[in-house]
Amino acid sequence: MTDHSSVLLQCLRERDMRVERYSVPDRHAAREVPVVPGDIWILQVSIYGFDRKGVPLWLPAFIKRAKRRGLKLIVYFHELWVLVAPRLSSAYWLAPLQKGICEQLVELADYAFFNTDFTHAWGVTKIGERAIYSPTFSNVGEPGQVKTWNERADTAVVFGSEHARRQVYEQMAPVLAAQLAGNVIERVVDIGAKGAWLDEVAKVLGPERFDIAGSLAASEVSARLGNAKWGLFNTPWGQASKSGVFAAYATHGMAPVSIFDDVGAYPVPTHYPLPDTHFVRRSSFGATARELDELSKAIGQRAFAEHVRSNQLVEKILEVTS
């Protein structure tokens, strides 16, 4: 969410907008935010960002008081209430309270943006056309033009946090090894913080065809993605559109590859992204070289064309606040 805010601020400033960012992890920090009549607030909501248990009961009241003084409110919902949690966990039992807070926030919003099919559909039931669908954008660059499919190397990239990358390899190492052995793909590139655990991955894939790039600057990540064909991601289907990693792959013309072959406990995507339309299913990634290349080329072109960029979000913000 911090990266999302940074890119959004930069884009708004490029439009000569005067913008400031305030971090409000609790009610005490909220007291430092100036309430100026006529200002527009863009509230970035991840329910755990305002309270350790994800139950910031103070937040709707704070927003309500500010709105009474003439503020306009835009809410970008990164997360709503917890959808999937063990029954014995506090998250499961607190979810109804979280939902109530989200309902109050969306009803206070002049406009609200949502990054998944499910959350957007929920928003429409609450505020109608003032609910706007806008998947998470890439924070490592959004090239306006990218290499054609045939200009790219037959490379698969694994990018993201350590947890995300570990999960990718746990699920996909045998498939990647088989595709490397069959020369369907030529190389796997790992981008992210290095760790000794990657040595075990190298043993499975073959060190000569496994490139551990480490943590890179955004421009370097962008260059690597722009030259590769596939990017593996670990976000469940119904949540993929809120993934910055998925967004990075899509906006660099790659074919995102899911490590799952079902949606699990999450809502089924109905609009974007769809399996074997905007991303490659795990089972499809095991296809022959020709089949995979043809499918992936179409997916890469489609995802590149359809994924929302940061400037499109800014355009919409400027439109609804003018």
FIKOLFI-227400 format. One record per residue: x, y, z of N, C-alpha, C in turn; residue in three letters. Coordinates in steps of 0.001 Angstrom, whole numbers, plus 500000, padded with zeros to 6 digits. Layout:
! FIKOLFI-227400
XYZXYZXYZALA ...
//
This chain:
! FIKOLFI-227400
500829498801500000500000500000500000500869501256500000MET 502032501194500678502945502335500692503447502641499292THR 503843501601498553504303501802497178503196502377496315ASP 501974501879496491500819502372495745500640503862495996HIS 500737504280497256500573505697497603501675506543496987SER 502903506022497011504036506785496472503865507053494979SER 503481506024494240503284506187492793502107507128492526VAL 501042506975493293499863507824493104500205509289493375LEU 500952509552494434501363510930494738502207511506493617LEU 503141510707493119504002511176492028503176511540490800GLN 502208510681490468501368510941489297500538512219489478CYS 500005512421490670499193513615490929500051514873490881LEU 501264514772491399502160515936491371502581516277489956ARG 502704515264489114503024515519487711501904516266487012GLU 500700516208487586499555516963487053499411518309487759ARG 500474518733488449500501520009489165499472520073490287ASP 499153518913490855498272518872492018499121519007493280MET 498620519759494232499310519891495513498823518769496424ARG 499711517851496769499304516685497561500281516447498702VAL 499753515955499819500542515572500980500099514185501425GLU 501032513451502031500703512114502517500819512075504042ARG 499825511442504656499816511274506110499608509806506433TYR 500413509313507356500261507940507828499434507960509112SER 498365507168509125497479507148510304497285505708510781VAL 498324505121511398498216503741511866497330503561513090PRO 496925504695513730496055504607514899495358505952515094ASP 494445506010516067493662507221516291494534508401516727ARG 495635508120517398496510509209517857497167509911516670HIS 497623509134515683498239509727514495497223510536513696ALA 495955510135513754494910510836512998494755512277513457ALA 495108512548514727494975513912515245495919514886514570ARG 496961514364513930497946515219513269497556515589511841GLU 496472515013511342496048515283509964495206516565509938VAL 495640517579509194494857518822509138493540518627508391PRO 492481519164508959491166519091508316490852520468507750VAL 490963520590506426490785521874505748489552521787504852VAL 488525522585505102487337522551504249487692522727502779PRO 487099521895501925487364521963500493488444521011500031GLY 489234520455500963490261519493500586489634518176500127ASP 490418517415499379490013516071498967490940515081499655ILE 490354514149500354491139513082500976491025511817500132TRP 492168511172499904492178509846499288492595508879500390ILE 491643508132500883491876507224501992492232505841501454LEU 493465505409501713493930504100501260493592503080502354GLN 492655502188502067492143501298503115492617499861502950VAL 493422499437503906493662498030504184493291497889505646SER 492335497057505960491693497094507265492679496931508415ILE 493801496238508178494805496060509228495794497225509289TYR 495685498165508374496595499299508368496296500327509435GLY 495122500246510057494714501233511053494577500647512457PHE 494743499324512560494577498677513857495168497271513776ASP 495865496866514822496564495574514808495618494408514596ARG 494402494505515094493413493448514942492494493668513736LYS 492727494769513013491880495044511858490501495544512229GLY 490386496180513408489088496692513856489245498151514311VAL 489519499068513389489677500485513761488306501161513959PRO 487694500894515104486353501419515363486320502946515336LEU 487462503571515565487552505024515603487514505668514212TRP 487865504897513168488085505485511845486822506095511223LEU 485677505390511175484494506011510571484077507304511269PRO 484178507330512592483804508548513326484748509699512981ALA 486026509409512853487021510415512477486714510984511090PHE 486418510098510141486092510528508783484790511341508768ILE 483822510883509531482527511567509568482688512999510080LYS 483479513186511122483708514541511653484398515416510613ARG 485371514840509911486085515610508892485162516002507744ALA 484284515100507353483366515394506246482378516493506610LYS 481998516560507867481079517622508292481692518996508094ARG 483023519037507998483720520325507815483987520619506341ARG 483380519832505447483425520178504031484468519459503205GLY 484927518303503679485887517516502894485177516663501856LEU 485885516366500773485429515377499804486267514123500024LYS 485645512951499993486341511720500332486334510714499185LEU 487543510270498810487716509150497895488365508028498693ILE 487807506846498606488372505690499302488870504689498265VAL 490116504257498429490629503161497622490740501951498550TYR 489891500940498290489880499750499121490894498730498598PHE 492015498613499303492985497561498987492514496235499582HIS 491945496309500770491447495131501480490120495489502133GLU 489201494525502154487987494694502944488148493851504208LEU 487075493275504674487159492383505823487818491064505421TRP 488250490305506409488889489020506150487870488050505553VAL 488214487471504396487313486537503722487610485087504087LEU 488883484785504286489299483408504535490163483380505796VAL 489702482647506823490461482529508066489998481285508821ALA 490890480642509561490484479487510368489427479880511398PRO 488484478984511661487391479291512583487859479586514008ARG 489015479070514376489512479293515729490335480575515848LEU 490534481277514733491355482485514755490521483703515132SER 491196484717515677490498485970516005490020486667514734SER 490772486501513629490386487134512369488997486677511919ALA 488714485391512087487407484858511685486280485512512489TYR 486475485623513781485410486147514645485304487664514588TRP 486364488329514180486331489789514067485865490259512695LEU 485767489345511737485378489719510370484063490497510316ALA 483013490128511078481773490923511024481979492375511455PRO 482828492609512459483121493980512871483877494716511760LEU 484823494013511137485562494612510025484622494989508886GLN 483685494101508591482717494374507524481888495607507852LYS 481475495735509114480692496905509519481463498201509325GLY 482764498171509625483596499364509438483708499700507954ILE 483922498675507123484007498898505673482699499467505133CYS 481582498982505615480280499492505176480126500971505525GLU 480567501354506722480493502768507099481383503628506215GLN 482590503131505928483528503909505118483028504102503691LEU 482486503035503089482023503164501715480815504096501632VAL 479978504099502655478814504991502652479209506447502877GLU 480372506671503490480877508033503677481587508551502427LEU 481990507642501544482791508011500378481958508733499321ALA 482549509762498730481938510374497549482134509455496350ASP 483312508838496299483604507803495301484520506780495963TYR 484413505535495519485260504483496074485788503612494950ALA 487062503254495046487720502406494064487974501030494676PHE 487810499998493837487955498620494294488844497865493320PHE 489673496943493853490653496293492987490356494832492660ASN 489173494336493037488779492978492633487320492974492192THR 486968491961491404485576491807490970484623491773492155ASP 484981490947493141484103490741494291483877492034495073PHE 484968492736495388484818493950496189484076495037495412THR 484326495114494103483624496108493298482128495824493258HIS 481770494551493086480351494182493068479690494555494396ALA 480410494332495496479894494725496807479723496239496881TRP 480706496970496369480628498431496377479444498953495589GLY 479175498332494453478029498757493626476717498599494387VAL 476591497521495177475363497333495960475200498424497012THR 476314499037497408476268500055498465476114501475497925LYS 476867501801496860476862503198496395476682503327494884ILE 476287502254494214475963502334492789477142502734491926GLY 476935503680491016477957504065490039479141504788490668GLU 479021505172491908480160505803492591481218504780493001ARG 480917503508492804481895502437493005482595502158491686ALA 483913502228491660484691502141490417485711501014490524ILE 485776500204489478486716499075489453488064499541488939TYR 489131499297489711490466499716489298491513498788489902SER 491938497747489170492953496825489683494233497553490092PRO 494964496967491010496241497522491458497183497704490272THR 497886498827490261498814499073489158500235498652489538PHE 501084498573488536502480498176488743503257499299489422SER 504119498932490374504977499950491003506439499794490592ASN 506693499010489538508065498895489016508095499305487543VAL 507229500247487195507203500743485824506001500236485050GLY 505564501042484102504431500710483238504764501158481818GLU 505597500390481125506030500803479782504844501022478844PRO 504920502078478080503868502322477101503989501399475901GLY 505230501029475600505497500081474515506389498972475056GLN 506159497774474593506954496630475054507422495821473849VAL 508373494945474082508861494068473021507743493152472547LYS 507811492787471268506860491800470771507184490454471416THR 506248489529471329506442488226471947507675487510471404TRP 507863487579470102508976486858469478510334487495469767ASN 510341488734470226511600489404470581512064489045471989GLU 511200488396472744511499488095474143512256486772474286ARG 513008486680475386513692485420475699512678484433476279ALA 512949483152476097512073482104476653512377481928478142ASP 512136482999478870512498483080480283511250483197481144THR 511275482508482299510212482640483300510785483363484508ALA 510034484347485003510480485158486136509645484820487367VAL 510319484752488508509630484641489806510030485885490592VAL 509060486754490876509314488074491454508382488288492641PHE 508892488962493669508028489299494797508714489109496131GLY 507901489031497177508410488840498533508974487433498684SER 509713487221499764510264485890500011509145484867500173GLU 508098485224500923506978484301501128506333483914499797HIS 506096484914498951505447484651497663506308483744496795ALA 507592484020496746508484483239495888508655481814496415ARG 508755481663497714508833480315498287507608479497497907ARG 506434480128497976505205479412497642505184479022496170GLN 505677479906495314505752479588493886506608478345493662VAL 507790478321494260508685477183494035508151475896494664TYR 507503476017495816506922474827496445505910474155495516GLU 505149474983494808504109474458493934504615474137492530GLN 505585474908492057505914474862490626507305474355490282MET 508160474096491266509524473662490940509548472435490035ALA 508737471392490292508776470233489379508346470581487954PRO 507340471451487821506869471853486488507944472673485782VAL 508555473605486512509626474412485925510800473536485503LEU 511162472580486360512275471683486031511982470877484766ALA 510741470405484649510358469617483468510389470471482207ALA 509925471714482309509912472596481140511307473046480752GLN 512181473172481741513586473455481436514232472259480751LEU 513974471073481270514555469857480694514085469629479268ALA 512843470019478984512295469852477641512579471019476726GLY 513347471997477216513703473200476447512485474004476018ASN 511402473875476769510234474723476534510537476132477035VAL 511224476213478175511759477476478653513266477322478783ILE 513989478429478645515450478377478643516049478693479999GLU 515339479525480786515931480005482031514830480456482980ARG 515112480347484280514256480912485322515049481996486032VAL 514444483167486177515094484295486852514334484609488136VAL 515046484610489252514455484945490544514821486382490911ASP 513794487212491183514023488612491539513422488878492913ILE 514278489237493847513839489500495213514988489255496167GLY 514718489457497448515760489299498461516364487893498397ALA 517693487837498432518380486551498381518278485833499726LYS 518464484518499692518446483715500901519032482353500607GLY 519540481680501664520154480371501478519184479352500914ALA 517876479560501143516857478632500646516853478533499125TRP 517354479566498458517386479539496992518377478503496459LEU 519352478127497293520306477096496870519591475770496625ASP 518577475485497435517819474246497254517003474296495964GLU 516473475474495661515726475641494404516667475426493226VAL 517874475969493334518862475828492256519196474360491996ALA 519240473560493063519539472139492897518440471439492093LYS 517200471847492316516072471230491613516027471673490150VAL 516256472965489915516120473505488559517400473366487738LEU 518523473283488430519810473259487730520440474631487801GLY 521561474790488513522144476116488736522513476858487462PRO 522844476123486409523264476787485163522101477459484434GLU 520860477118484824519703477722484150518789478432485147ARG 519345478742486314518599479446487356519393480678487763PHE 518860481842487456519549483115487677518976483784488928ASP 519782483881489985519358484553491215519792486014491121ILE 518867486876490740519188488279490480519260489111491754ALA 518564488667492813518536489435494050517590490611493966GLY 517670491500494957516838492708494974517396493713493969SER 516517494256493159516931495183492106516145496490492200LEU 516718497546491667515991498810491541514819498608490594ALA 513793499441490750512589499299489930512904499303488439ALA 513827500156488021514168500232486596514798498931486104SER 515599498290486973516224497030486599515201495890486560GLU 514266495912487518513186494924487491512408495067486197VAL 512080496304485848511323496575484629512046496037483402SER 513349496240483339514130495769482188514094494245482102ALA 514207493571483246514171492103483261512801491591482818ARG 511751492207483332510402491767482973510128492013481490LEU 510625493114480985510364493462479596511012492542478590GLY 511956491730479050512648490818478139512204489368478314ASN 511302489099479269510891487725479582509478487449479057ALA 509128486178478988507800485794478487506807485496479609LYS 507265484837480669506331484395481702506728484944483058TRP 505714485178483896505944485606485267505020484832486192GLY 505574484126487155504764483290488044504313484085489267LEU 503047483906489656502508484627490815501740483667491712PHE 501606484055492991501021483147493978499672483619494514ASN 499122484702493966497866485235494492496684484430493962THR 495748484018494830494564483283494355493819484038493260PRO 493177483287492382492538483877491201491665485087491525TRP 490785484938492503489845486018492805490489487245493402GLY 491784487134493757492508488243494366493633488759493468GLN 493843488137492329495013488453491501495061489910491065ALA 493905490514490836493879491894490342494322492899491396SER 494489492459492646495003493376493661496496493162493916LYS 497117492289493124498532491976493288499408492911492459SER 500357493569493116501301494406492386502219493595491501GLY 502502492346491893503338491464491076502607491113489786VAL 501336490723489909500543490428488709500495491662487805PHE 500292492831488396500227494069487615501529494327486873ALA 502647494063487542503952494263486900504100493360485685ALA 503724492101485828503795491181484690502900491663483543TYR 501652491991483875500676492377482846501118493618482088ALA 501607494627482800501949495891482140503307495850481453THR 504008494740481562505256494564480800505071493591479639HIS 503826493228479355503540492386478194503838490923478394GLY 504026490497479642504310489090479931503005488308480058MET 503122487004480089501983486146480385502094485735481847ALA 501241486258482729501276485824484125500888484348484214PRO 501504483626485138501246482196485317500836481954486768VAL 499647481402486965499166481105488317499742479784488814SER 500060479736490109500523478475490681499346477606491116ILE 498121478135490983496921477400491371496143476938490139PHE 495304475928490334494400475508489272492944475615489709ASP 492702476376490764491340476657491201491358477926492040ASP 490170478408492423490084479662493173490198479438494668VAL 490123478185495104490170477924496529488938478481497223GLY 489136479109498364488012479632499148487627481049498751ALA 488312481607497767488054482995497381486994483079496280TYR 486360484259496126485343484421495081485910484179493683PRO 485110483632492820485505483365491436485524484687490658VAL 486617484996489951486622486214489138485637486091487981PRO 484915487155487724483909487131486662484250488066485504THR 485178488995485733485490489993484713486981490004484387HIS 487800490200485417489251490322485216489954490067486538TYR 491040489293486491491574488506485380490981487102485353PRO 490894486537484161490273485228483972491324484197483546LEU 491187482931483994492158481892483661492228481587482171PRO 493442481448481672493726481179480260493162482252479332ASP 492847483404479926492455484594479175493390485751479506THR 493585485976480811494499487019481273495689486454482031HIS 495652485176482336496800484507482928496761483026482553PHE 497925482379482626498058480965482273497785480117483514VAL 496911479131483358496696478183484457497964477369484693ARG 498084476844485895499208475960486198499254474772485242ARG 498114474128485017498087472955484135498446473327482704SER 498036474507482265498343474946480902499824475239480725SER 500493475640481817501927475953481738502755474707481449PHE 502191473534481669502901472289481385502743471803479955GLY 502160472624479088501907472225477695503201472141476890ALA 503083471675475652504229471626474749504663473047474403THR 505870473154473859506436474472473556505522475277472638ALA 505036474657471580504208475381470623502870475798471239ARG 502225474860471944500933475165472560501065476274473599GLU 502088476161474437502284477162475485502601478522474893LEU 503427478540473860503814479816473258502618480518472631ASP 501788479781471922500618480381471277499634480919472315GLU 499359480116473345498448480552474404499010481763475135LEU 500283481701475490500910482757476288501011484070475513SER 501285483987474235501365485197473415500042485953473443LYS 498941485231473267497623485869473282497306486447474658ALA 497671485713475705497413486181477070498237487424477380ILE 499518487408477006500364488566477251499836489812476579GLY 499391489688475337498853490839474614497563491341475253GLN 496718490392475671495423490759476259495600491437477614ARG 496453490870478464496679491446479794497319492826479683ALA 498261492973478745498912494272478548497896495330478128PHE 496975494954477259495985495908476757494944496279477808ALA 494596495333478677493455495546479567493801495995480975GLU 495040495803481417495331496143482804495376497656483010HIS 494742498114484072494654499544484382496020500080484818VAL 496411501217484247497659501880484619497400502948485681ARG 498481503396486317498352504428487344497781505721486769SER 498166506063485518497650507306484939496152507228484659ASN 495654506009484422494210505858484224493456506069485534GLN 494038505592486632493431505841487939493431507336488246LEU 494545508002487981494630509438488237493626510205487389VAL 493493509817486113492507510465485236491100510372485842GLU 490776509186486368489455508983486950489287509793488215LYS 490320509859489024490261510677490242490027512150489896ILE 490757512636488909490597514032488495489206514275487919LEU 488697513276487201487345513411486611486285513524487693GLU 486335512650488691485267512641489702485405513751490729VAL 486575514386490788486755515464491774486704516848491143THR 486553516924489833486541518237489172485218518960489385SER 
//
